[in-house]
Amino acid sequence: MSVHRILFFCMGNICRSPTAEGVMRAKLAAAGLDIKVDSAGTHGYHIGAPPDPRSQLHAARRGYELSALRARQLVAADFEHFGLVLAMDSDNLALAERLCPLAQRHRLRLLMDYAPHADSPHVPDPYYGGDAGFEAVLDLVEAACDGLIEELRNQ
């Protein structure tokens, strides 16, 4: 897998996918890998908005910076621009499959495919939950990003 650009996406692009973007940016930099990272949402509810303050707070406690990120909506061109397009859950994956050209479907996967020891294939949406949900998202995203970096190094 030769990947130079990775896109993470969830529903609104204000909690899970920007968290994945921030975590992956930091981990790629630490690993010395030059791969561009972005995030988007399948819905346009929050276009231009920063990540949820709770996402920013919990990420910052672990050393990840999210404050400069802004929500945007997933578009068909993303499937050509990004070598890997990673969904946070199967609902968003299904929405993206409708938008994704057939020739680019091989680029579309679940983020948790890279965390083989996880209990679930999905990163749960913490938006309506409490602090524990945002911490759980960070735990899952960190594990998946570590697995993805390992795979990228072994290519």
C-alpha positions, -999 to +999 in steps of 0.1 A: +000+000+000+016+032-012-002+060+006+007+097+005-026+111+017-050+097+043-086+110+050-105+102+082-143+107+082-173+105+105-207+120+104-201+157+114-163+160+114-162+176+149-152+148+172-141+114+159-125+123+126-106+154+137-094+135+167-080+108+143-065+135+121-047+152+150-035+119+165-023+106+131-005+139+123+014+137+156+022+100+152+034+104+116+056+133+126+071+113+154+077+083+130+093+106+104+068+097+078+057+123+052+021+116+047-006+142+045-037+138+067-072+154+066-107+147+080-142+153+068-178+145+076-205+127+056-229+154+066-224+192+063-239+201+097-207+218+110-188+231+080-162+256+091-166+248+128-137+237+150-137+203+167-160+199+197-144+216+228-145+182+246-125+166+217-100+194+219-097+192+257-092+154+258-068+154+229-047+182+244-044+163+276-026+136+256-005+161+236-026+164+204-035+197+189-069+200+172-078+237+176-068+248+141-089+221+124-122+230+107-150+207+097-157+201+060-179+177+041-167+146+023-169+150-015-165+126-044-131+142-053-117+130-020-117+094-032-093+104-060-072+128-039-066+104-009-050+070-012-068+058+020-102+070+031-111+057+066-145+056+082-151+057+119-181+033+117-201+012+092-230+037+089-206+064+076-188+038+055-222+029+038-229+066+032-194+071+016-198+040-006-227+057-023-205+087-031-173+068-039-167+059-076-164+021-081-129+025-093-119+040-060-137+017-036-104-001-027-093+031-009-123+030+014-120+011+048-129+013+085-102+029+107-105+000+131-093-024+104-059-013+117-066-022+153-069-060+151-072-065+189-101-040+193-134-053+206-154-035+179-149-025+143-163+009+151-152+041+169-183+050+189-197+085+186-190+104+219-209+135+209-239+128+232-219+112+259-196+122+286-158+124+292-154+087+292-167+085+256-140+110+244-113+091+262-125+058+247-124+074+212-088+085+219-078+050+231-093+034+199-079+060+175-044+058+190-044+020+187-057+021+151-032+048+141-003+028+156-015-002+136-017+019+104+017+033+109+031-001+114+015-012+081+028+019+063+063+012+075+062-024+063+051-015+028 
